[in-house]
Amino acid sequence: MGRLVAQFRIMAKPVLGSMAPSLSRLGFVLFGLILGLLWAYQFAPIRFYDAEPVHLADGYKDQWIKAAAADLASGQEGAQAEAIRKLEDGGIEPEMIVELRDEAQQAGNAGLAGQLDNLLALAETEEVKSNAADQAATIERKPFRSFIFGPVGCILGTVIVGIVLALIGTFYWAVPVGKWAKKPAAVPAGSGGMPLSGATHADRVAAKRAVADQKTDFSAVGETPPVSQHMSTYIQGDDLYDDSFSIETDAGEFLGECGAAISETIGVGDPKKVTAIEVWLFDKNDIRTVTKVMMSEHAFNDQALRTKLAPKGEAVRVEPGGVTTLETQSLRLQARLIDLEYGEGSLPSNSFFQRFSVELAAWPKDDGGAGGDRPNPPEAAAFGDTAELLNL
């Protein structure tokens, strides 16, 4: 089960997360659905018109034939003309009357069978038969037009409306000019040049580039280089934050996966207020996925929240430069907090992250796994000394 959960975290979760629509988009879809239902049922309901007897369903058409037979059998003045009209308007073919007559005979209804026999003789005359066949042919012609022109009209209409909305959206959001131009959001002092809400793609790229230069150079300080070393950065507004990285040897042998993802949020509203981020390690030679929860100062001191998150993994209080170690059967991962900035607002101080960057470095252990011939990775204390040396 642990292996399946890890594989889901590695492959399916990032893919599904990237495909998940935002709440605003879901709101627009719901609004469009409600508007469409109101329009279809309240303002412009479907109205059927110009229908003829030839369009009757089979059961109703049988009743139409019996009515024509009854008119003919009444013997009243104009009865034959009325029966002929019904036969022609309904597109009644002799085979339909024969089928109904046989059913009446089987049911022992001799009276109805006799009326249908008389109607059959009338329906088999050349003029009536020809006119009825012409009327029946209209069913085959009209639906063909509706099946072609109806969908084509809907598709063209949808395309035109979509193009218009796209142009309007592009004009407003991508090419703001004149009185519609948006003013850039103010950047508060001390935010490192990053806006405090609504992280855009450019914001995330800039944040990742800013911490890329802070990677630990293990070779320079005499340490064994890790087989996997990655930087993972969360910035407020990235509500789908869920990084995962492959751990492989230089020869390309797969050893496992590691990553970081949102673990817990507090408060309400958008963007999410992330108060804990989980760092995890998956080892292909181990059935477990080891996880540690890196918690804000407020979350770490909240016993109820710590109890809630305890099943996810060991709680760790985040501190800049702090190192957390995760170990499996054949892998060791060290997570070093590179950058930390808390958000500000109505929530308690130091309760949610504005920016959070962590370095994930992994080594194979000597006591198992594919990399058994590699030296041990540095201990957490040594890692901390390295961090201090790099920050001098």
C-alpha positions in Angstrom: 0.0 0.0 0.0 2.8 2.4 0.9 4.4 1.8 -2.5 1.1 2.5 -4.3 0.6 5.7 -2.4 4.2 6.8 -3.2 3.7 6.0 -6.9 0.4 8.0 -6.9 2.3 10.9 -5.2 5.0 10.7 -7.8 3.1 10.4 -11.0 -0.7 10.8 -10.7 -0.9 13.6 -8.1 1.2 16.2 -10.0 -0.6 15.5 -13.3 -4.0 15.7 -11.7 -3.0 18.8 -9.7 -1.9 20.6 -12.8 -5.2 19.8 -14.5 -7.3 20.9 -11.6 -9.4 24.0 -12.5 -9.4 27.1 -10.2 -12.4 28.0 -8.1 -13.1 31.0 -10.3 -13.2 28.9 -13.5 -15.6 26.4 -11.8 -17.7 29.4 -10.7 -17.9 30.6 -14.3 -18.9 27.1 -15.5 -21.7 26.9 -12.8 -22.9 30.4 -13.7 -23.0 29.5 -17.4 -25.0 26.3 -16.6 -27.5 28.2 -14.5 -27.9 30.9 -17.1 -28.4 28.2 -19.8 -31.1 26.4 -17.8 -32.9 29.7 -17.2 -32.7 30.7 -20.8 -33.9 27.2 -22.1 -36.8 26.7 -19.6 -37.8 30.3 -18.7 -37.0 32.8 -21.4 -36.9 30.8 -24.6 -38.4 27.3 -24.0 -38.7 24.9 -26.9 -41.9 25.1 -28.8 -42.9 22.5 -31.4 -44.8 23.8 -34.5 -45.5 22.8 -38.1 -45.9 19.1 -37.1 -48.0 17.0 -39.3 -49.7 13.6 -38.9 -46.9 12.0 -40.8 -44.6 12.9 -37.8 -46.7 10.8 -35.3 -45.0 8.0 -33.4 -45.9 4.5 -34.3 -48.4 4.0 -31.5 -50.2 7.2 -32.3 -50.1 6.5 -36.0 -51.9 3.2 -35.4 -54.7 5.2 -33.7 -54.7 7.5 -36.7 -55.3 4.5 -39.1 -58.1 3.2 -36.9 -59.7 6.6 -36.9 -59.6 6.7 -40.7 -61.1 3.2 -40.9 -63.9 4.3 -38.5 -64.6 7.4 -40.7 -64.9 5.3 -43.8 -67.2 2.8 -42.1 -69.5 5.5 -40.9 -71.0 5.9 -44.3 -71.7 9.6 -43.8 -71.4 12.1 -46.6 -67.7 12.9 -47.2 -66.5 10.0 -45.1 -64.5 8.5 -48.0 -62.8 11.9 -48.7 -62.0 12.3 -45.0 -60.5 8.8 -44.9 -58.4 9.5 -48.0 -57.1 12.8 -46.4 -56.1 10.9 -43.3 -54.3 8.2 -45.3 -52.4 10.9 -47.4 -51.6 13.3 -44.5 -50.3 10.4 -42.4 -48.2 8.9 -45.1 -50.0 5.6 -44.4 -48.7 2.7 -46.4 -50.8 -0.5 -47.1 -48.4 -2.6 -45.1 -49.3 -0.7 -42.0 -53.0 -1.4 -42.4 -52.3 -5.1 -43.1 -50.3 -5.4 -39.9 -53.1 -3.8 -37.8 -55.7 -6.0 -39.5 -53.8 -9.1 -38.7 -53.5 -8.1 -35.1 -57.3 -7.4 -34.9 -58.0 -10.8 -36.4 -55.7 -12.5 -33.9 -57.5 -10.6 -31.1 -60.9 -11.8 -32.3 -62.0 -8.2 -33.2 -63.8 -9.0 -36.4 -65.5 -5.6 -36.6 -62.2 -3.7 -36.6 -60.6 -6.2 -39.0 -63.5 -5.6 -41.5 -63.1 -1.8 -41.2 -59.4 -2.1 -41.9 -60.0 -4.3 -44.9 -62.2 -1.6 -46.4 -59.5 1.0 -45.7 -56.9 -1.2 -47.2 -58.7 -1.4 -50.5 -58.8 2.5 -50.5 -55.1 2.8 -49.6 -54.1 0.5 -52.4 -55.5 2.8 -55.1 -52.7 4.3 -57.2 -53.5 8.0 -56.4 -53.8 7.5 -52.7 -50.8 5.3 -52.5 -48.6 7.7 -54.5 -49.7 10.8 -52.4 -49.1 8.9 -49.1 -45.7 7.8 -50.2 -44.7 11.4 -51.2 -45.8 12.6 -47.7 -43.9 9.8 -45.9 -40.8 10.8 -47.8 -40.8 14.2 -46.1 -39.7 12.5 -42.9 -36.5 11.3 -44.5 -35.7 14.7 -46.1 -36.4 17.1 -43.2 -34.4 15.3 -40.5 -31.4 15.2 -42.8 -31.5 19.0 -43.1 -31.9 19.4 -39.3 -29.1 16.9 -38.5 -26.7 18.8 -40.8 -27.6 22.5 -40.4 -28.6 22.3 -36.7 -25.2 21.1 -35.3 -23.2 23.2 -37.9 -25.1 26.3 -36.7 -24.4 25.4 -33.0 -20.7 24.9 -33.7 -20.3 28.1 -35.7 -22.2 30.0 -33.0 -20.0 28.6 -30.3 -16.9 29.4 -32.2 -18.0 32.9 -32.9 -18.9 33.6 -29.2 -15.6 32.0 -28.1 -13.6 34.1 -30.4 -15.4 37.3 -29.2 -14.9 36.4 -25.5 -11.2 35.5 -26.2 -10.6 38.9 -27.9 -12.3 40.7 -25.0 -10.3 38.7 -22.4 -7.1 39.3 -24.3 -7.8 43.0 -24.6 -8.5 43.4 -20.9 -6.0 41.0 -19.3 -3.1 40.8 -21.8 -3.2 44.2 -23.5 -4.5 46.7 -21.0 -4.6 50.2 -22.4 -6.3 53.4 -21.6 -8.7 53.5 -18.8 -8.8 49.7 -18.7 -5.1 49.5 -17.9 -4.4 47.7 -14.6 -2.1 49.3 -12.1 0.7 47.0 -10.9 0.3 45.7 -7.4 2.3 47.5 -4.8 5.2 45.6 -3.4 5.5 46.1 0.4 9.0 46.7 1.8 10.8 43.7 3.1 9.0 41.3 0.7 12.1 40.7 -1.3 10.5 42.2 -4.4 7.7 39.6 -4.3 4.0 40.5 -4.1 2.3 39.3 -1.0 -0.6 37.6 -2.7 -1.6 35.9 -5.9 1.7 34.4 -7.1 1.9 34.4 -10.9 4.0 32.1 -13.0 6.6 34.9 -13.3 6.7 35.3 -9.5 7.4 31.6 -9.1 10.1 31.5 -11.7 11.8 34.6 -10.2 11.7 33.0 -6.7 13.2 29.7 -7.9 16.0 31.5 -9.7 16.7 33.5 -6.6 17.4 30.4 -4.5 19.1 28.4 -7.3 22.4 30.1 -6.5 22.1 29.0 -2.9 22.6 25.3 -3.6 25.2 23.7 -1.3 28.5 22.9 -3.1 29.4 19.7 -1.1 32.5 19.1 -3.1 33.9 22.5 -2.2 33.6 21.7 1.6 35.0 18.2 1.3 31.6 16.4 1.5 30.3 13.6 -0.7 28.1 15.1 -3.4 24.6 13.8 -3.3 23.1 11.7 -6.1 20.1 14.0 -6.1 20.0 17.7 -5.2 17.0 19.9 -5.9 15.5 23.2 -4.8 11.8 23.4 -4.1 10.1 26.8 -3.6 6.6 27.6 -2.5 5.3 31.2 -2.8 1.9 32.2 -1.6 -0.7 31.9 -4.3 0.8 28.7 -5.7 -2.2 26.7 -4.3 -1.2 23.6 -6.3 2.3 23.4 -5.0 3.5 19.8 -5.1 7.1 19.2 -6.2 8.5 15.7 -6.8 12.0 14.8 -8.0 13.6 11.5 -9.1 16.6 10.1 -7.3 19.0 8.3 -9.7 22.6 7.3 -9.8 25.0 8.8 -12.4 24.4 5.6 -14.5 20.7 6.4 -14.6 19.6 3.7 -12.1 16.4 4.7 -10.4 16.6 4.7 -6.6 13.5 6.5 -5.5 11.7 9.9 -5.3 11.6 12.9 -3.0 9.5 16.0 -2.9 7.6 18.6 -1.0 3.9 19.5 -1.0 1.3 21.5 0.9 0.3 19.6 4.0 -2.0 22.0 5.9 -3.7 25.4 5.6 -5.4 27.7 8.0 -8.0 30.4 7.6 -10.3 30.9 4.7 -10.3 32.6 1.3 -7.9 32.7 -1.6 -5.0 32.3 -1.9 -4.5 29.5 0.6 -2.7 30.2 3.9 -0.2 27.4 4.1 0.9 26.6 7.6 2.7 23.3 7.1 4.6 21.7 4.2 5.4 18.0 4.1 8.8 16.7 2.8 8.7 13.1 1.8 11.1 10.4 0.6 10.2 7.2 -1.4 12.7 4.3 -1.6 12.1 1.7 -4.3 13.6 -0.9 -1.9 11.4 0.1 1.0 7.6 -0.3 1.4 7.4 2.9 3.4 7.2 6.5 2.3 8.9 8.6 5.0 7.4 12.0 5.6 8.2 14.9 7.9 5.9 17.9 8.3 7.7 21.2 8.4 5.4 23.5 10.4 5.2 27.2 11.0 6.0 28.5 14.5 2.3 29.0 15.2 1.3 25.5 13.9 4.2 23.9 15.9 3.0 25.5 19.1 -0.6 24.6 18.5 -1.0 21.2 20.1 -4.4 20.5 18.4 -2.9 21.1 15.0 0.2 19.0 15.7 -2.1 16.1 16.8 -4.1 16.4 13.6 -0.9 16.3 11.4 0.8 13.6 13.5 -0.4 10.7 11.2 1.4 12.4 8.3 4.8 12.3 9.9 7.1 13.8 12.5 6.5 17.5 13.2 9.5 19.8 12.6 9.5 23.5 13.5 10.9 25.5 10.5 13.9 27.7 11.1 16.1 29.3 8.4 19.1 27.1 7.7 17.6 24.3 9.7 18.2 20.7 8.5 15.8 17.8 8.7 16.9 14.2 7.9 14.7 11.5 6.4 15.9 7.9 6.2 14.6 4.7 4.5 16.2 1.3 4.0 18.7 2.4 1.4 18.3 6.2 1.1 19.0 9.3 3.3 17.5 12.7 2.5 18.5 16.0 4.1 16.1 18.9 3.7 17.7 22.3 4.4 15.5 25.4 4.7 17.0 28.0 2.4 14.5 30.8 2.6 11.5 31.5 4.9 9.2 34.5 5.0 5.9 34.6 6.9 2.8 36.3 5.6 1.0 39.1 7.3 -2.7 39.7 7.9 -5.5 39.0 10.3 -4.2 35.5 11.2 -1.8 35.0 14.1 1.8 36.1 13.5 4.1 33.5 12.0 1.2 31.3 11.2 1.5 30.9 7.4 4.2 31.0 4.8 4.6 33.8 2.3 7.7 32.2 0.8 9.3 28.9 1.6 12.4 27.4 -0.1 14.0 24.0 0.8 17.0 22.2 -0.6 16.5 18.4 -1.0 19.7 16.4 -1.1 19.7 12.6 -1.2 22.4 9.9 -0.8 22.3 6.1 -1.0 23.2 4.5 2.3 26.1 2.1 2.8 23.9 -0.5 4.4 21.6 -1.3 1.5 20.3 -0.3 -1.9 22.0 0.2 -5.3 24.5 2.7 -4.0 26.0 0.5 -1.3 29.5 1.3 -2.4 29.1 5.0 -1.9 30.4 6.8 1.2 27.9 8.0 3.9 26.4 11.4 3.4 27.2 14.1 5.9 25.4 14.1 9.2 22.9 16.8 10.0 25.3 18.6 12.2 27.9 18.7 9.5 25.3 19.9 7.1 24.5 22.7 9.4 28.1 23.7 9.6 28.3 23.7 5.9 25.2 26.0 5.8 26.9 28.3 8.2 30.1 28.4 6.2 28.2 29.2 3.0 26.3 32.0 4.7 29.5 33.8 5.9 
